[in-house]
Amino acid sequence: MEVLASRLMRIRRVVTAARMVLKLRMCMAARGTAFRPAAVAMSQESRRCFGQLADSLATALDHVVDRGRIAESRLDTGGQMTGVGVSLTKSRWIQPRLLLPLAAAVLLTAWVQRQSLPAFFSSPDDLVHLQQAAGLRPTLPSPFRFLSQVMYFRMMYALVGLDPAPYHVLSLLVHLVNVGLLFSFLRSCRASILVSWLASSLFGSFPLFFPVLASAVGMNDELALAFTIVSLMLIRLESGWAILAAGAAFLAAILCKESVVSLPLVALAMRLPDHFSAARRLTLIGMGVVFAAALLAVPPQGLSPYAVQLGPNVFHNLMTYAAWSVNLVRPIPDLVSSFDPAAWHVGVWVYGLILASWIALRDRGLIQLGAAWWVVGLLPVLILEFQTYRHYLYPALPGLAVIAATGMSSLAGSLVRLTGSRKNPGNGSNRAPEWGVVAILVACSLAYAARASSLITQRIQARVPGTELALDPIVRRQEVARNALASLAQSLNTRSGARIAVFSPEGTGRVFGARSGRQYAGPAATRGAYSLLEASLDGDGAVRLFFPSIDSIAFIGKWTPRYADYDLFLASQDGRLLHAGPGPEGHVTLGRFLLEQGWYTQTRDYLAVVLERYPEEANIRLLYASAVFKLGDRARAVEELDRIVRTSPDTDAGRAAAIILRAATTDSVGHGPK
């Protein structure tokens, strides 16, 4: 290709020189300058015809040379496309020589996001949709997310039941498919192999996608993006059926999640076939407009908390998402699901670099495509007043990845050419610079993947100070739900109609700030607090889902006689449940554990109510006496011990009470027989 182009350029230079000689002779003739006698005189008509022929030949050669350069740039893995628009290529989206970089992007993504596979179901979204699939909760009659929430969960529940592993494996596989689709789409837009590979790798390895992949409900975002990319690829095909197929694909996308309604606007930054180009764009854009209007006119049930407002929240959301996208320092930048008013300190630099890239780099077509994708991908969620979630980045991040990949590729090429020209000023080979660019971009991609994997690990392992609770709210609810359900599975029998009460004594809970993670104390600490265990289990929903034999479950902070027939469990901080059992024996076990924890006030209040239901239980009364003695009420403790000795002298509790009474002058009281 280089030899052919050089020969065409030499022919072009010859024709251009001949045209210049002709013009020079015409000028000299007009001034009356005589040529040598050997020169051949030409008429004005022959001169005009020769000039037109030379102009036509030069124009044709210009076109051939330009086509040759375009073909050469398609084959050059390190080359970049120039021009304002992104035009159509008729070559196949996936060619054999593209399999290696595509496989590299997929494998790198799989390695980074592997940590999502051991996760449990997320609460409450995963558990709610699983209950709907199992018929335990009604499904709202709405087309919104019908494919990804209704049909998907029903299919998975019928095939694999309640094992979370297949859900996460399939979620990761769909994410890998999206990596491949992005790679193919960029190649169809005539991006170089390196840019396509780097952009898809950056997108796939993004660390904030861990919560998306670790939740079964994350399939919403993944399927919506997959169908949208397919629709954008289909409208580039020249056949008429492709328009209908693109419309069907985008309809499937918006039935998975409505956050992609504005992504068809990306087509405005794409150069499509001239045949029905307007229809290709308007098909997808029109569907998005109609669906967005329906969403605003008749909001579906369950989306009422998503209030919208055109105010400062739009700016702060835009800056927050930009800051999250370039974060490589904090493992949980999205700790609080709201915009960060200070994010503009980072966001302005991100958007400034995007603008500088568009001005300075040659590849404006890809920069424009990436910028358009980023903005329209965020457009539906920028107006949300209170919700700023990491999964809203999923449909928009490919745009920022394209910009980053294009800029890094251009900078790497400039750096290699600069260093190469200094070392070998006379070397005209492009092979070494090409491999130099490859080496730099591969090193950058591997470094980014390693850092992303490290951030995900830190996110999972981060704990609330002084506790075993995960700092990340999503991981925390997953771990608490898994621990609670595992405890129930180990303790419960298979009898049907069982009723359980999960006891969390009042005053034993600890309140932590969602943003800082620090512990709060005092009466104001409980304001706005919630039960982590109850929220993680979606109330009684998760228990009824995993244990259909259980008739009912109650989360109580104070025991009353109405729970006399319930199987008692004591809730721990990390979700593990201590099985105390039913009846008086359960109360003895539970009271002894409360005393061992030093919760004397809670033990006294709890056992006082229990004794109203079981006044003749000596073991319960002995524990009650121990609690009141620890609280300093010596007279009441002696009174309770004396009653035990009088009413149950031949029991273990009676003998223990007698010994304690004889040693009443000491500072300790036994906890009764074990």
matplotlib code that plots the C-alpha trace (Angstrom):
import matplotlib.pyplot as plt

x = [0.0, 2.9, 4.6, 1.4, 0.7, 4.3, 4.0, 0.6, 2.2, 5.0, 2.6, 0.6, 3.7, 4.5, 1.1, 1.2, 4.6, 3.3, 0.3, 2.5, 4.8, 1.7, 0.5, 4.0, 4.1, 0.6, 1.7, 4.9, 3.0, 0.6, 3.5, 4.9, 7.8, 9.1, 9.9, 12.9, 12.4, 12.4, 9.4, 6.1, 3.4, 0.1, -3.3, -5.4, -7.9, -5.3, -3.9, -7.3, -8.0, -4.7, -5.3, -8.7, -7.2, -4.4, -6.8, -9.0, -6.1, -4.7, -8.1, -8.5, -5.1, -5.9, -9.0, -7.1, -4.3, -6.8, -8.6, -5.2, -4.5, -7.8, -7.3, -3.8, -5.2, -7.7, -4.9, -2.6, -3.2, -1.6, -3.0, -5.9, -8.7, -9.0, -12.0, -15.0, -17.5, -17.4, -18.2, -19.3, -17.1, -18.3, -15.8, -16.9, -17.2, -15.2, -12.3, -9.9, -7.0, -9.3, -9.8, -6.6, -7.2, -10.9, -10.0, -7.4, -10.1, -12.6, -10.0, -8.8, -12.4, -13.1, -10.1, -10.9, -14.6, -14.2, -14.7, -18.4, -19.0, -19.0, -21.5, -24.9, -28.1, -28.5, -31.1, -33.8, -34.0, -32.8, -34.9, -38.0, -37.8, -37.1, -40.2, -42.2, -40.8, -41.7, -45.3, -44.8, -45.3, -47.5, -45.9, -46.8, -48.6, -46.2, -44.1, -41.1, -38.2, -40.5, -37.8, -35.0, -37.0, -40.1, -39.1, -35.5, -36.1, -38.9, -36.7, -33.7, -35.8, -37.4, -33.9, -31.6, -33.8, -32.2, -28.5, -26.9, -23.8, -25.6, -27.1, -23.7, -22.0, -24.6, -24.3, -20.6, -21.0, -23.4, -20.9, -18.2, -20.6, -21.0, -17.2, -17.2, -20.1, -18.3, -15.1, -17.1, -19.0, -15.9, -14.2, -17.3, -16.8, -13.3, -11.5, -8.1, -7.7, -5.7, -8.3, -11.1, -9.3, -8.3, -11.7, -13.5, -10.8, -11.3, -15.0, -15.0, -12.5, -14.2, -14.1, -17.5, -19.2, -18.6, -21.9, -23.7, -22.3, -22.6, -26.4, -28.8, -30.8, -27.8, -28.9, -31.2, -28.4, -26.4, -29.1, -30.3, -26.8, -26.3, -29.5, -28.8, -25.3, -26.8, -29.4, -26.7, -24.8, -27.8, -28.7, -25.3, -26.3, -27.5, -30.3, -33.8, -34.7, -31.8, -34.0, -36.8, -34.3, -32.7, -36.1, -36.9, -33.5, -34.0, -37.5, -36.0, -33.4, -36.0, -38.0, -34.9, -34.3, -35.5, -32.2, -31.1, -34.0, -31.6, -28.7, -30.2, -29.0, -25.5, -26.7, -26.4, -22.7, -22.5, -22.2, -24.8, -25.5, -27.2, -30.1, -32.8, -30.2, -32.9, -35.2, -32.4, -31.9, -35.5, -36.6, -34.5, -34.7, -38.5, -38.9, -36.8, -38.8, -42.2, -41.0, -39.6, -42.8, -44.8, -42.4, -42.9, -46.7, -47.5, -44.6, -44.7, -45.5, -42.4, -40.6, -42.2, -39.1, -37.2, -38.1, -36.8, -35.8, -34.0, -31.7, -28.2, -28.6, -28.0, -24.6, -23.6, -24.8, -22.7, -19.7, -20.1, -20.4, -17.3, -15.3, -16.4, -15.3, -11.7, -11.3, -8.4, -7.8, -10.9, -12.4, -15.9, -16.4, -20.1, -20.5, -23.5, -26.0, -26.3, -24.3, -21.1, -21.2, -17.4, -17.0, -16.7, -13.1, -12.4, -15.2, -14.1, -10.7, -12.4, -14.5, -11.6, -9.5, -12.3, -12.5, -8.7, -8.6, -11.2, -9.2, -5.7, -6.0, -6.6, -9.3, -12.1, -14.6, -14.0, -13.8, -17.2, -18.7, -17.4, -18.5, -22.0, -22.3, -21.2, -23.6, -26.7, -26.0, -26.3, -29.1, -32.0, -30.5, -29.0, -32.4, -32.9, -33.0, -31.8, -30.6, -27.0, -26.1, -23.1, -25.1, -26.3, -22.7, -23.1, -24.8, -22.7, -19.2, -18.4, -18.3, -15.7, -13.7, -13.6, -12.3, -9.7, -8.5, -8.3, -6.3, -4.0, -3.3, -2.5, -0.2, 1.5, 2.1, 3.5, 5.8, 7.1, 7.6, 9.4, 11.8, 12.3, 13.2, 15.8, 17.4, 17.1, 16.7, 17.3, 15.1, 12.0, 10.5, 7.1, 7.3, 9.2, 7.0, 3.9, 5.1, 6.1, 2.6, 1.3, 3.7, 2.7, -1.1, -0.8, 1.2, -1.4, -4.3, -2.7, -1.9, -5.5, -6.8, -4.5, -5.6, -9.2, -8.9, -7.2, -10.0, -12.6, -10.7, -10.5, -14.1, -15.1, -12.7, -13.4, -15.1, -17.0, -14.4, -14.7, -17.0, -17.1, -19.7, -18.7, -18.4, -19.9, -23.7, -24.3, -21.7, -22.9, -26.5, -25.4, -23.2, -25.9, -28.6, -26.3, -25.3, -28.9, -30.2, -27.3, -28.0, -31.7, -30.8, -28.6, -31.0, -34.6, -36.3, -38.4, -41.7, -44.3, -46.0, -43.0, -43.0, -39.8, -39.1, -35.7, -35.0, -32.9, -33.1, -33.7, -30.6, -28.1, -28.0, -25.2, -25.8, -23.3, -23.2, -23.7, -21.2, -18.5, -18.9, -18.4, -20.5, -23.2, -24.4, -27.1, -30.9, -30.4, -28.5, -31.7, -33.3, -33.6, -31.9, -33.2, -32.8, -30.0, -31.1, -34.7, -33.8, -31.3, -33.9, -36.6, -38.6, -39.9, -39.6, -36.2, -37.1, -40.4, -38.5, -35.8, -37.8, -41.4, -42.2, -42.0, -45.4, -44.3, -41.3, -41.3, -38.5, -38.9, -37.1, -39.3, -40.7, -44.4, -46.5, -48.0, -44.7, -44.8, -45.1, -42.4, -39.0, -36.6, -33.4, -31.1, -29.7, -26.0, -24.4, -23.2, -26.5, -25.8, -28.6, -28.3, -30.9, -32.4, -35.4, -39.0, -40.6, -39.0, -35.8, -35.4, -35.8, -33.1, -30.7, -31.4, -31.2, -27.9, -26.4, -27.7, -26.0, -22.7, -22.8, -23.1, -26.6, -28.0, -30.7, -32.0, -31.8, -33.8, -36.5, -36.8, -37.0, -39.5, -42.0, -41.1, -41.8, -45.3, -45.8, -43.8, -43.8, -42.9, -39.7, -36.9, -34.1, -35.6, -36.1, -32.5, -31.2, -33.5, -32.1, -28.5, -29.4, -31.0, -28.1, -25.6, -27.7, -27.2, -30.7, -29.4, -32.6, -34.7, -32.1, -32.2, -36.0, -36.0, -33.4, -35.4, -38.5, -36.6, -35.3, -38.9, -40.7, -38.0, -35.6, -34.8, -34.0, -30.6, -31.8, -33.0, -29.7, -27.8, -30.0, -29.3, -25.5, -25.8, -27.8, -25.2, -22.5, -24.8, -22.1, -19.8, -19.9, -20.9, -23.9, -23.8, -25.6, -27.2, -26.5, -25.6]
y = [0.0, 2.4, 1.6, 2.2, 5.5, 6.7, 5.9, 7.7, 10.7, 10.8, 10.6, 13.4, 15.6, 15.0, 16.1, 19.1, 20.1, 19.8, 22.0, 24.6, 24.7, 25.1, 28.0, 29.6, 29.4, 30.9, 33.8, 34.3, 34.2, 36.8, 39.2, 38.7, 36.5, 34.4, 30.8, 29.0, 28.0, 24.3, 24.8, 23.6, 26.3, 25.4, 27.0, 28.5, 25.6, 22.9, 24.8, 24.9, 21.2, 20.2, 22.4, 20.8, 17.3, 18.1, 19.4, 16.3, 13.9, 15.7, 15.6, 11.9, 11.2, 13.2, 11.0, 7.8, 8.8, 9.8, 6.5, 4.8, 6.7, 5.7, 2.1, 2.3, 3.8, 1.0, -1.5, 0.4, -0.7, 2.4, 4.9, 7.3, 8.5, 12.2, 14.2, 15.8, 12.9, 9.2, 7.6, 4.1, 1.2, -1.7, -4.1, -6.8, -5.7, -8.7, -9.9, -12.7, -10.3, -8.5, -11.6, -11.2, -7.6, -8.4, -11.5, -9.4, -6.9, -9.6, -11.5, -8.3, -7.4, -10.8, -10.7, -7.3, -8.0, -11.6, -10.5, -10.0, -13.7, -14.8, -12.0, -12.7, -11.2, -7.4, -6.0, -4.9, -4.9, -8.5, -9.9, -8.0, -9.3, -12.8, -12.7, -11.6, -14.4, -16.9, -15.5, -14.2, -10.6, -9.1, -7.8, -4.3, -4.1, -1.9, -2.2, -0.5, -3.0, -5.8, -7.8, -7.4, -7.6, -9.6, -12.0, -12.4, -13.1, -15.5, -17.4, -17.5, -18.6, -21.4, -22.6, -22.1, -21.2, -19.2, -19.9, -16.4, -17.8, -18.3, -14.9, -13.3, -15.5, -14.5, -10.9, -11.0, -12.7, -10.0, -7.4, -9.2, -9.2, -5.4, -5.1, -7.0, -4.9, -1.7, -2.9, -3.9, -0.6, 1.5, -0.6, 0.0, 3.7, 3.3, 3.7, 2.0, -1.4, 0.1, 2.8, 0.2, -2.2, 0.4, 2.0, -1.4, -2.4, 0.8, 0.4, -3.2, -2.7, 0.3, -0.4, 1.2, -1.5, -3.9, -3.1, -3.5, -6.9, -8.0, -7.4, -9.6, -6.5, -5.0, -6.9, -4.0, -1.7, -4.4, -5.6, -2.0, -1.0, -4.2, -3.8, -0.1, -0.7, -3.4, -0.9, 1.7, -0.9, -2.0, 1.5, 1.6, -1.2, -0.2, -2.7, -1.5, -4.3, -3.0, 0.0, -2.2, -4.5, -1.4, -0.2, -3.7, -3.8, -0.4, -1.3, -4.2, -1.8, 0.6, -2.4, -3.4, 0.1, 3.5, 5.2, 4.6, 6.7, 9.4, 7.3, 7.3, 10.9, 9.4, 8.8, 12.5, 12.2, 9.3, 9.4, 7.0, 5.7, 8.3, 6.0, 6.9, 8.4, 10.7, 7.7, 5.7, 8.5, 9.4, 5.8, 5.5, 9.1, 9.1, 6.0, 7.5, 10.8, 8.9, 6.7, 9.6, 11.5, 8.5, 8.2, 11.8, 11.8, 8.6, 7.7, 3.9, 2.7, 2.3, 5.3, 8.0, 8.7, 9.8, 13.5, 15.6, 19.2, 21.6, 23.4, 23.2, 19.5, 19.2, 20.8, 18.9, 15.5, 16.2, 17.0, 14.1, 11.5, 13.0, 12.9, 9.3, 8.2, 9.3, 8.3, 6.0, 6.9, 6.3, 2.7, 3.9, 7.4, 6.6, 5.8, 8.2, 8.0, 11.7, 14.3, 15.7, 19.5, 19.6, 17.3, 20.3, 20.7, 17.5, 17.7, 21.0, 19.5, 16.4, 18.6, 20.9, 18.0, 16.8, 20.3, 20.5, 17.0, 18.1, 21.2, 19.8, 16.2, 15.2, 12.7, 15.0, 12.5, 10.1, 12.8, 14.2, 10.7, 10.0, 13.4, 13.0, 9.5, 10.6, 13.6, 11.9, 8.8, 10.9, 13.1, 11.2, 11.1, 14.6, 16.0, 13.7, 15.7, 13.3, 10.1, 9.9, 6.2, 4.5, 2.2, 5.3, 5.5, 2.2, 3.5, 6.7, 5.5, 4.1, 7.7, 8.8, 5.6, 6.5, 10.0, 8.6, 5.9, 8.4, 10.9, 8.3, 6.8, 10.2, 11.1, 7.8, 8.2, 11.7, 10.5, 7.6, 9.7, 12.4, 9.9, 8.0, 11.1, 12.0, 8.6, 7.8, 11.0, 9.3, 6.2, 6.2, 2.9, 3.1, -0.4, 0.6, 3.6, 1.4, -1.2, 1.5, 2.9, -0.7, -1.2, 2.1, 1.6, -2.0, -0.9, 1.8, -0.7, -3.2, -0.6, 0.7, -2.9, -3.6, -0.5, -1.1, -4.7, -3.3, -0.7, -3.4, -5.5, -2.5, -1.8, -5.3, -5.4, -1.9, -2.1, 0.4, 1.4, -0.8, -3.3, -6.2, -4.5, -3.6, 0.1, -0.2, -0.2, -2.8, -5.2, -4.6, -5.6, -8.6, -9.9, -9.3, -11.0, -14.0, -14.4, -14.2, -16.7, -19.1, -19.0, -19.8, -22.7, -24.2, -23.8, -24.3, -27.7, -28.5, -28.3, -26.2, -23.3, -22.2, -18.7, -17.0, -13.8, -12.0, -10.1, -7.0, -5.5, -1.8, 0.2, -2.4, -1.1, 1.1, 4.0, 4.9, 7.8, 6.8, 9.4, 9.2, 5.8, 7.1, 6.0, 8.3, 8.2, 9.8, 10.2, 12.1, 9.1, 7.1, 9.9, 8.6, 5.3, 2.0, -1.7, -3.0, -6.6, -6.0, -3.8, -6.4, -9.1, -6.9, -7.3, -10.9, -11.2, -12.9, -15.3, -16.4, -16.7, -19.0, -20.8, -21.3, -23.5, -20.4, -19.0, -15.6, -13.7, -10.7, -8.3, -7.1, -4.8, -5.7, -9.1, -9.5, -12.6, -12.5, -14.0, -16.9, -19.5, -18.0, -19.5, -17.0, -15.7, -13.0, -10.7, -9.9, -6.9, -8.7, -10.4, -13.8, -15.1, -16.9, -19.6, -19.5, -21.7, -21.6, -21.5, -21.0, -22.8, -20.2, -17.4, -18.9, -19.2, -15.7, -14.1, -15.8, -14.4, -10.9, -11.0, -12.2, -9.2, -6.9, -5.6, -5.6, -3.1, -4.8, -8.2, -6.9, -5.3, -8.3, -10.9, -8.9, -9.2, -12.9, -13.6, -12.3, -15.1, -17.8, -16.8, -20.3, -20.6, -20.6, -20.4, -17.3, -15.7, -16.5, -14.6, -11.7, -11.6, -11.5, -8.6, -6.4, -7.1, -6.0, -2.8, -2.1, -3.1, -5.5, -5.7, -6.7, -9.3, -10.9, -10.9, -12.8, -15.3, -15.9, -16.6, -19.2, -21.0, -21.1, -22.2, -24.5, -25.7, -29.0, -27.6, -26.5, -23.0, -23.3, -24.8, -22.0, -19.3, -20.7, -20.6, -17.0, -16.0, -17.3, -15.4, -12.3, -10.1, -10.6, -8.3, -11.0, -13.0, -16.2, -16.6, -19.9, -23.4, -24.1]
z = [0.0, 0.8, -2.6, -4.5, -2.8, -3.4, -7.1, -7.4, -5.7, -8.2, -11.2, -9.6, -9.2, -12.9, -14.0, -11.7, -13.1, -16.7, -15.8, -14.3, -17.5, -19.6, -17.6, -17.7, -21.5, -21.8, -19.6, -21.6, -24.9, -23.7, -23.0, -26.5, -25.6, -28.6, -28.1, -29.6, -33.3, -32.3, -30.0, -31.3, -31.5, -29.9, -30.7, -27.9, -28.2, -27.7, -24.7, -23.2, -23.7, -22.3, -19.2, -18.6, -19.1, -16.6, -14.0, -14.3, -14.1, -11.0, -9.3, -10.0, -8.7, -5.5, -5.0, -5.5, -3.2, -0.5, -0.8, -0.5, 2.7, 4.1, 3.3, 4.8, 8.0, 8.3, 8.3, 10.6, 14.2, 15.6, 13.1, 13.9, 11.8, 11.0, 10.1, 11.7, 11.3, 11.9, 8.7, 7.6, 6.8, 4.8, 6.3, 8.7, 12.4, 13.6, 11.5, 12.3, 13.0, 15.6, 17.7, 19.7, 21.0, 21.6, 23.6, 25.5, 26.5, 27.5, 29.6, 31.3, 32.2, 33.5, 35.8, 37.2, 37.8, 39.1, 42.6, 42.0, 41.6, 45.3, 46.3, 47.7, 46.5, 47.0, 49.2, 48.8, 44.9, 44.2, 47.0, 45.9, 42.3, 43.4, 45.6, 42.6, 40.5, 43.3, 43.5, 47.0, 46.0, 43.3, 40.1, 39.2, 35.8, 33.9, 30.7, 32.5, 32.9, 31.9, 30.2, 32.7, 35.9, 35.3, 32.5, 33.5, 37.1, 36.3, 33.9, 36.3, 39.2, 37.2, 36.0, 39.0, 41.9, 44.7, 44.1, 43.6, 41.7, 38.3, 38.5, 39.0, 36.3, 33.8, 34.8, 34.2, 30.8, 29.6, 30.7, 28.7, 25.7, 26.1, 26.0, 22.7, 21.3, 22.2, 20.5, 17.4, 17.3, 17.5, 14.7, 12.6, 13.2, 11.8, 15.1, 15.1, 16.7, 19.6, 20.4, 20.2, 22.4, 25.0, 25.2, 25.6, 28.3, 30.2, 30.1, 31.2, 34.0, 35.6, 39.4, 40.2, 38.1, 40.9, 42.6, 39.3, 38.6, 42.2, 42.1, 40.1, 39.3, 37.6, 34.5, 33.9, 32.9, 31.1, 28.8, 28.1, 27.0, 25.0, 23.0, 22.4, 21.0, 18.7, 17.5, 16.7, 14.8, 12.8, 11.6, 9.9, 7.6, 4.1, 3.8, 4.5, 7.1, 9.3, 10.2, 11.5, 13.3, 14.9, 16.1, 17.6, 19.4, 20.9, 22.0, 23.8, 25.4, 26.8, 28.1, 30.1, 31.6, 30.7, 31.4, 27.8, 26.2, 25.1, 23.8, 20.2, 20.1, 19.6, 16.0, 15.3, 15.8, 13.4, 9.6, 8.2, 4.7, 2.5, 1.8, 4.3, 6.7, 8.3, 8.8, 10.5, 13.0, 13.6, 14.1, 17.3, 18.4, 18.0, 20.0, 22.8, 22.8, 22.9, 25.8, 27.7, 27.4, 28.6, 31.5, 32.6, 31.9, 33.7, 36.2, 36.9, 40.4, 42.5, 40.9, 43.0, 45.1, 42.0, 42.1, 39.2, 39.2, 36.9, 39.3, 40.8, 41.1, 37.3, 37.6, 40.7, 39.2, 36.1, 38.1, 40.5, 37.8, 36.1, 39.4, 40.1, 36.6, 37.0, 40.6, 41.2, 44.9, 47.0, 47.0, 47.8, 46.3, 46.0, 49.8, 49.9, 47.0, 46.4, 44.5, 46.0, 46.1, 46.1, 43.0, 40.7, 41.8, 39.8, 37.3, 35.7, 35.0, 33.3, 31.0, 30.4, 29.2, 26.9, 25.3, 25.0, 23.4, 20.8, 20.0, 20.0, 18.6, 15.1, 15.8, 16.4, 15.0, 17.8, 20.4, 19.3, 19.3, 22.9, 24.2, 22.7, 24.2, 27.6, 27.8, 26.3, 28.4, 31.6, 30.3, 31.9, 35.3, 35.6, 36.5, 39.5, 42.6, 45.3, 43.6, 42.3, 41.8, 40.4, 38.1, 36.2, 34.8, 33.0, 29.8, 29.7, 30.5, 27.0, 25.8, 28.3, 27.6, 23.9, 24.7, 27.1, 24.7, 21.8, 23.8, 25.2, 21.8, 20.3, 23.2, 23.0, 19.3, 19.7, 22.5, 20.5, 17.4, 19.4, 21.1, 17.9, 15.9, 18.4, 18.5, 14.8, 12.8, 9.5, 10.1, 8.0, 9.3, 11.1, 12.5, 15.7, 16.6, 16.0, 18.5, 20.8, 20.9, 21.5, 24.4, 26.1, 25.8, 27.0, 30.0, 30.8, 30.4, 32.7, 35.3, 35.2, 35.5, 38.5, 40.3, 39.6, 41.0, 44.1, 44.6, 44.4, 46.9, 49.3, 48.8, 49.8, 52.8, 54.2, 57.6, 59.8, 62.4, 65.5, 63.9, 61.5, 59.3, 55.8, 55.1, 51.6, 52.1, 49.3, 50.6, 54.2, 53.4, 51.3, 54.2, 56.9, 54.8, 54.0, 57.7, 58.9, 56.4, 57.0, 60.8, 60.2, 57.9, 60.6, 63.4, 62.1, 61.6, 58.6, 60.3, 58.6, 60.3, 62.3, 63.7, 64.8, 66.6, 66.1, 69.3, 69.3, 72.8, 72.9, 73.7, 72.4, 68.8, 67.5, 65.1, 62.4, 60.0, 56.4, 55.0, 57.7, 59.1, 62.7, 65.6, 67.1, 70.7, 72.7, 72.2, 68.9, 67.5, 66.9, 64.8, 61.2, 62.1, 60.8, 61.6, 59.4, 59.8, 58.9, 55.9, 54.7, 54.8, 53.2, 56.3, 56.3, 52.6, 52.4, 55.1, 53.5, 50.2, 51.4, 54.1, 52.8, 55.8, 58.1, 58.8, 60.1, 61.4, 63.8, 64.5, 68.0, 70.4, 73.4, 74.2, 75.1, 75.9, 72.4, 71.2, 73.8, 71.0, 68.8, 68.3, 69.8, 68.0, 69.2, 66.5, 66.4, 64.8, 61.7, 61.0, 62.7, 64.8, 68.1, 68.3, 71.8, 71.2, 72.2, 75.6, 79.0, 78.0, 75.2, 77.6, 79.9, 77.1, 75.9, 79.4, 80.1, 76.9, 77.6, 81.1, 79.5, 77.2, 80.2, 79.1, 82.7, 82.1, 79.0, 80.9, 83.8, 81.6, 79.4, 82.2, 84.2, 81.3, 80.9, 84.6, 84.2, 81.7, 83.5, 87.3, 88.5, 86.4, 89.0, 86.4, 84.8, 88.2, 89.2, 86.1, 86.9, 90.4, 89.0, 86.7, 89.5, 91.8, 89.0, 88.7, 92.5, 93.8, 96.5, 98.5, 95.4, 94.5, 98.0, 97.8, 94.5, 95.7, 98.9, 96.8, 94.7, 97.8, 99.2, 96.1, 94.4, 97.1, 95.4, 91.9, 90.7, 90.7, 94.3, 95.5, 93.6, 95.2, 98.7, 98.1, 96.8, 99.8, 102.2, 100.3, 100.0, 101.5, 98.4, 95.4, 92.8, 92.0, 90.0, 86.7, 87.7, 86.5, 82.9]

ax = plt.figure().add_subplot(projection="3d")
ax.plot(x, y, z, "-o")
ax.set_aspect("equal")
plt.show()
